[in-house]
Amino acid sequence: MPAGLLEGFRVLDMGSGISGPWCAKLLADYGADVIKLEIPGCGDDARRMGPFAGDDPDSEKSLTFLYLNTNKKGITLDPSTVSGRRLLDRLVADADVLVENNPPARSNELGLDYESLAETNPGLVLTSITPFGQTGPYNDFEATDIVTYALSGLMYHSGDSDQPPLRNVLDQSFYVAGANAAAATQVALFARLTSGEGQHVDVAVAQCLGAHLVQPLPYYNYMGAVKGRRPVRGAGFEELMPARDGYVAPSVQGSQPWATIASLIGLEELRNEKFATGAGRVAHGEELKELLIKGLSQWDRKPLFLASGEQRLVFGMAQDAGDLAECTHLQARDFFVEVDHPVVGPAQYPGMAVRLPGETISGPQPAPLLGEHNSEIFGAELGYSAEDLVSLRQLGVI
């Protein structure tokens, strides 16, 4: 893991699913000492999220869980029990951050509200990630990714104007919220350097997405009208089109003349003067699209992408996971890291998205097995004997 950036900070990860664990993982990747707390027996909800390694629905083989929880230690603890709450208070007393993503009412039931935790540790930064935030009429509503994406306003503005709105994929709303939460948590830790006090970081998933509406909201506020989705046949087209081995996204954005684009694609009909202007391309949109599809079908994605870059054109190619794994650019930037898990074995994982000068990266630690570090944390750190741990396990506390 990176050396020293957040070294010395302890984070308690009481999140489940995606948003909370992703926030805590980002902090762990930058060197924080992260302890993941899971309910005895069942563990994090992400352990039951597919896909699974080898298509075996084992709680230690969820690919989602394995990725979201690298570089963490793992313990089991039921904070709803008297003994469990006592153990949690001891952990909170020495922690810098606690990350959770329960509905506010549930957090209050468990005594995980900020006021209760601050009594134990006034310097604690509590980061709460929920679909709609800690206040407001929706605060206790639960939501899936598609619900937060729709309510945020982003879905309405996604896609073409003659089609229904499009949703994003792969639970991106929760990853966006988790990344925002990690950044805000570090800001709160920085503020603590001067104030000496912790604070409650309130992260609403829908608002994290809604904050990206940099055009539609000002447009509505200034113009009094709702900005529609993308026109179907714009002068810049910018839509996925089939190439010989997949899909590409050609664009006329930039400073190069149309003749350069037509020459690159290599179809003589595209040189017709009626396509030379934006107005002409809109007026003859249907014909242009047919010609583009014809011309692009003679290209493979990567040669076209590289050739377009040499001409200073803005073309893209749709890459799948296999393309990414073999991407020479990502390899040159050491994006992938190998993680060797005791159950599923070694595999290449996505590494850190943001690189800082002078950082050093060693092999990341695999996601913990359920309760893997109980003896280390409860025994070596908190002083419980082996007999105590057996008793706590039998009582369902750990």
C-alpha positions, 0 to 999 in steps of 0.5 A: 500500500502507499507509504505514509500518506494517511499513516497513523490514522485509524478508520473503523469501517462499519459500512456494508455493500458498496458506498461505505466500504469503497470510502474506507478502501480509498482511505486504506489505499492511502495508508490509513489503518482500517478495521472492517467490522462485520456482523458475526455469521453473515458479514457484509452484504457485499459478501453475497453480491455476485459475481463469484470467483469460479461461479461458487456463491461462497461468502469469501469469493464475492468479487465485489467484496474482494475488491472493496476491502483490500488493505483492511483488517477484518473483525466481527462484532455485534454492537447491538449486544451489551458486550458488543457495545462495550467493545465498540466503545473501546475501539471508537475511543482510539479511532480517528474516523468511523464510516457507516451507511445505515439509514439514520434511524437504524444508526440511532438505534445502534447508538451510532449517531454522532452525539453518542459517539462524540461522547466517547471520542470528541475528536472522532470524524463520523462519515455517514453515507445514505441515499438522501442524507441525514435530514429532510423528508427522504432521510430514512428512505432506502434506495438502489442505484437506479433510484438515486440515479433517477432522483438525482436528475442525471438519468433524465439527462442521459441518452438521446432525445427520442429515447427514454432516459438511460441509467448508468451501470455497475452501481456507479452512484454508490462509488461516486458517493464513496469517493466524495465521502473519502475526500470529505473525510480527509477535509474533516481530518485536516480541520481537526488539526486546528479545531481539535474536534471531530465532526459529522460528515453527511454524504447524500448519494443523490446529491453527489450525483445532482452536483454534476448537473452543471448545465441543466440546473443553471439552465433551468434557473436562468432560462426557466426551461428544462434542458433536454437530452442530447439531440439525435443527429447533432453536428458533432454526432458523438455516439457509439458506432460499430467498427469491425471489432467493436464500437467507436465514438467518432467526434468532430469536436476540436479544431480540425476541418471536416476534410481531415475527418473524411480523409481519415475514415477513408470513404470518398462520399464523406468528402461531399461539400454538403457535410463540410459544415455543422449545419450541413451535417445536421441537415443530412444527418441520416445520410451521414450516419449511414456513410459513417457506419459504412466507413467505420466498418472497415476499421478495427477500434485501436488502429482507428483510435491511434490514427485519429490521435495522430491527426489531433481528432477526438475519437474514442473506442469502447473497451471491455474488461479484456481490453482494459486488462491488456491496455498498454497505457494502463500497464505503463502507468502501473495501474494494475496490482496483483492481490493474492487471496488465501481462498481465491488465489492471485488476480490483477486488481485495479490500482489507485486512480490518483497518483501522488509524487514520491509515493511508493506502492507495495503489494496490497493486502487481500480482503480479510476473511470473516473475523480474520483479525479478531485475535489481533484486535480483541486479544493483542490490542484490547487485552482479551484472553483466548478464553474470553474470545471463545466465550464472546464467540459462543454468545454471538458477540464476535 
